[in-house]
């Protein structure tokens, strides 16, 4: 392969990574459509697909040197757009359209509060810190929606959870960025992968999933929260990196 052909091939691969990320917009469209069609299970599968794309496109972007080869395209902005509509907007549509939120205009208000908080979260310049953490609850509304749906949470519980997580958006806890935070990277990524598998198994069992499997998957959520809080307090205490 000539140097020119190699360069063109590399650039094409880099562009393909952006296309891969952008497919999240299609997934979001399908999420909204099937939410209103009452296909709750399918929407949850689409959540999983979006998480897989989001969890792998960063690796691909670094591997194929996307910033270097496509310098005129803002991949970080694209990633934020896709994350907002798949992690925040679509989950609120699912919960509201499926009866997990109050009826009428009040349900719209409850759904809007996390969306407005996420607007702030996605636009703050320090949302992703230099040491690869998320500052404030990182708008994992899709994960919250998944547990609320599979557990069959009532309106009051759903509303309380959403409002509590909204408050955490503004609390300066540094949450682990699973694929980038260096501390405990291997155990975190291993547990993250296992959690995705558990998500798929729980969903395959829906609408009657194993309660024990849900509890087991919740162990990862507890691990993630505990590690994030521990590292936040350690850094504030001057302990520095624990790697």
C-alpha positions as CSV (number, residue, x, y, z in Angstrom):
1,X,0.0,0.0,0.0
2,X,1.4,3.4,-1.0
3,X,1.9,6.1,1.6
4,X,-0.9,8.1,0.1
5,X,-3.3,5.1,0.2
6,X,-2.3,4.3,3.8
7,X,-3.0,7.9,4.8
8,X,-6.4,7.8,3.0
9,X,-7.2,4.5,4.7
10,X,-6.3,5.9,8.1
11,X,-8.4,9.0,7.6
12,X,-11.4,6.8,6.5
13,X,-11.1,4.7,9.6
14,X,-11.0,7.8,11.8
15,X,-14.2,9.2,10.1
16,X,-15.8,5.8,10.5
17,X,-15.3,6.1,14.3
18,X,-17.3,9.4,14.2
19,X,-20.0,7.7,12.2
20,X,-20.1,4.9,14.8
21,X,-20.6,7.4,17.6
22,X,-23.2,9.3,15.6
23,X,-25.3,6.1,15.3
24,X,-26.3,6.9,18.9
25,X,-28.6,9.5,17.4
26,X,-30.5,6.8,15.5
27,X,-30.6,4.7,18.7
28,X,-32.1,7.7,20.6
29,X,-34.7,8.2,17.9
30,X,-35.7,4.5,18.2
31,X,-35.8,4.8,22.0
32,X,-38.3,7.6,21.8
33,X,-40.4,6.0,19.1
34,X,-40.7,2.6,20.9
35,X,-41.3,4.3,24.2
36,X,-44.5,5.8,22.9
37,X,-45.3,2.5,21.2
38,X,-45.2,0.8,24.6
39,X,-42.2,-1.4,23.8
40,X,-40.5,-0.9,27.1
41,X,-38.3,-4.0,26.8
42,X,-37.0,-3.0,23.4
43,X,-36.1,0.4,24.7
44,X,-34.1,-1.1,27.5
45,X,-32.2,-3.2,24.9
46,X,-31.5,0.0,23.0
47,X,-30.1,1.5,26.2
48,X,-27.7,-1.4,26.3
49,X,-26.7,-0.9,22.7
50,X,-26.1,2.8,23.4
51,X,-23.9,2.0,26.4
52,X,-21.8,-0.4,24.4
53,X,-21.2,2.2,21.7
54,X,-20.4,4.8,24.3
55,X,-18.1,2.5,26.1
56,X,-16.1,1.5,23.0
57,X,-16.0,4.6,20.8
58,X,-13.4,6.3,23.0
59,X,-11.0,3.4,22.7
60,X,-11.5,3.4,18.9
61,X,-11.0,7.1,18.7
62,X,-7.7,6.9,20.5
63,X,-6.6,3.8,18.5
64,X,-7.3,5.4,15.1
65,X,-5.9,8.8,16.1
66,X,-9.2,10.6,15.3
67,X,-8.2,14.0,16.7
68,X,-5.0,13.9,14.6
69,X,-6.6,12.7,11.4
70,X,-9.9,14.6,11.5
71,X,-8.9,17.8,13.3
72,X,-11.8,19.9,11.9
73,X,-14.4,17.7,13.6
74,X,-15.3,18.0,17.3
75,X,-15.7,14.5,18.4
76,X,-16.1,15.5,22.1
77,X,-19.1,17.7,21.2
78,X,-20.6,14.9,19.2
79,X,-20.1,12.5,22.1
80,X,-21.8,14.9,24.5
81,X,-24.8,15.4,22.1
82,X,-25.3,11.6,21.8
83,X,-24.8,11.0,25.5
84,X,-27.4,13.6,26.4
85,X,-30.1,12.2,24.1
86,X,-29.4,8.6,25.0
87,X,-28.5,8.9,28.7
88,X,-30.9,11.7,29.7
89,X,-33.6,12.6,27.2
90,X,-34.7,9.2,26.1
91,X,-34.8,7.7,29.6
92,X,-37.1,10.5,30.7
93,X,-39.4,9.9,27.7
94,X,-39.5,6.2,28.6
95,X,-40.4,6.8,32.3
96,X,-43.0,9.4,31.5
97,X,-44.7,7.5,28.6
98,X,-44.7,4.2,30.5
99,X,-46.6,5.5,33.6
100,X,-43.6,5.7,36.0
101,X,-44.1,9.4,36.6
102,X,-47.1,11.4,37.8
103,X,-50.0,11.8,35.4
104,X,-50.5,15.0,33.4
105,X,-48.4,18.1,33.5
106,X,-46.8,17.1,36.8
107,X,-45.1,14.1,35.2
108,X,-43.7,16.5,32.6
109,X,-42.3,18.7,35.4
110,X,-40.6,15.7,37.1
111,X,-39.1,14.6,33.8
112,X,-37.9,18.1,33.0
113,X,-36.0,18.5,36.2
114,X,-33.3,15.9,35.5
115,X,-33.1,17.1,31.9
116,X,-32.4,20.7,33.0
117,X,-29.8,19.5,35.5
118,X,-28.2,17.4,32.8
119,X,-28.0,20.5,30.5
120,X,-25.9,22.1,33.2
121,X,-23.9,18.9,33.7
122,X,-23.0,18.5,30.0
123,X,-22.1,22.2,29.5
124,X,-19.9,22.8,32.5
125,X,-16.2,23.0,31.5
126,X,-15.1,20.8,34.4
127,X,-17.7,18.1,33.9
128,X,-14.8,15.7,33.0
129,X,-11.8,16.5,35.1
130,X,-8.2,16.4,34.0
131,X,-7.6,13.3,36.0
132,X,-10.4,11.5,34.2
133,X,-13.4,11.7,36.6
134,X,-16.9,13.0,36.2
135,X,-17.7,15.9,38.5
136,X,-21.2,15.5,39.9
137,X,-23.6,12.7,39.1
138,X,-22.8,11.9,35.5
139,X,-26.3,11.8,34.2
140,X,-26.7,8.0,34.2
141,X,-30.4,8.4,33.9
142,X,-30.6,5.3,31.6
143,X,-29.2,3.1,34.4
144,X,-31.6,4.6,36.9
145,X,-34.5,4.0,34.5
146,X,-33.4,0.4,33.9
147,X,-33.6,-0.4,37.6
148,X,-36.8,1.5,38.1
149,X,-38.5,-0.4,35.3
150,X,-37.2,-3.9,36.1
151,X,-38.1,-3.5,39.7
152,X,-41.5,-2.1,38.9
153,X,-41.1,1.0,41.0
154,X,-44.1,3.1,41.7
155,X,-44.6,6.7,40.8
156,X,-43.6,8.0,44.3
157,X,-40.4,5.9,44.3
158,X,-39.4,6.9,40.8
159,X,-40.0,10.6,41.5
160,X,-38.0,10.5,44.7
161,X,-35.1,8.7,43.0
162,X,-35.0,11.2,40.1
163,X,-35.1,14.2,42.4
164,X,-32.4,12.8,44.6
165,X,-30.1,12.1,41.7
166,X,-30.8,15.6,40.4
167,X,-29.4,17.0,43.6
168,X,-26.3,14.9,43.2
169,X,-25.6,16.5,39.9
170,X,-24.7,19.6,41.8
171,X,-22.7,17.9,44.6
172,X,-19.0,18.0,43.8
173,X,-18.3,14.3,44.1
174,X,-15.8,13.0,41.5
175,X,-17.4,9.9,39.9
176,X,-15.2,7.3,38.3
177,X,-15.0,7.4,34.5
178,X,-14.9,3.6,34.1
179,X,-12.8,3.5,30.9
180,X,-10.4,6.3,31.8
181,X,-9.9,6.6,35.6
182,X,-6.5,5.0,36.3
183,X,-7.2,4.0,39.9
184,X,-8.5,0.5,40.1
185,X,-8.9,0.4,36.3
186,X,-8.8,-3.3,35.9
187,X,-11.3,-4.3,38.6
188,X,-13.6,-1.5,37.5
189,X,-13.6,-2.5,33.8
190,X,-13.9,-6.1,34.7
191,X,-16.9,-5.4,36.9
192,X,-18.4,-3.0,34.3
193,X,-18.2,-5.7,31.7
194,X,-19.8,-8.2,34.1
195,X,-22.5,-5.7,34.9
196,X,-23.4,-5.3,31.2
197,X,-23.7,-9.0,30.9
198,X,-26.0,-9.1,34.0
199,X,-28.0,-6.3,32.4
200,X,-28.6,-8.4,29.3
201,X,-29.6,-11.5,31.4
202,X,-32.0,-9.5,33.5
203,X,-33.5,-8.0,30.4
204,X,-33.8,-11.5,28.8
205,X,-35.8,-12.6,31.9
206,X,-38.0,-9.5,31.8
207,X,-40.8,-9.0,32.9
208,X,-40.0,-11.5,35.6
209,X,-36.3,-11.2,36.2
210,X,-34.5,-12.9,39.1
211,X,-34.5,-10.6,42.1
212,X,-31.2,-12.1,43.2
213,X,-29.6,-11.2,39.9
214,X,-30.9,-7.7,40.2
215,X,-29.4,-7.5,43.7
216,X,-26.1,-8.9,42.4
217,X,-26.0,-6.3,39.6
218,X,-26.7,-3.7,42.2
219,X,-23.4,-4.7,43.9
220,X,-21.6,-3.1,41.0
221,X,-23.6,0.2,41.4
222,X,-22.6,0.1,45.1
223,X,-18.9,-0.5,44.2
224,X,-19.0,2.3,41.7
225,X,-20.5,4.8,44.2
226,X,-18.2,3.7,47.1
227,X,-15.1,3.9,45.0
228,X,-16.1,7.3,43.7
229,X,-16.8,8.7,47.2
230,X,-13.5,7.1,48.5
231,X,-11.4,8.7,45.8
232,X,-13.1,12.0,46.2
233,X,-12.4,12.1,49.9
234,X,-8.9,10.8,49.5
235,X,-7.9,13.5,47.0
236,X,-9.5,16.2,49.2
237,X,-7.5,14.9,52.1
238,X,-4.3,15.3,50.1
239,X,-3.7,11.5,49.6
240,X,-3.2,12.0,45.9
241,X,-3.4,9.2,43.4
242,X,-3.9,5.8,44.9
243,X,-2.7,3.9,41.9
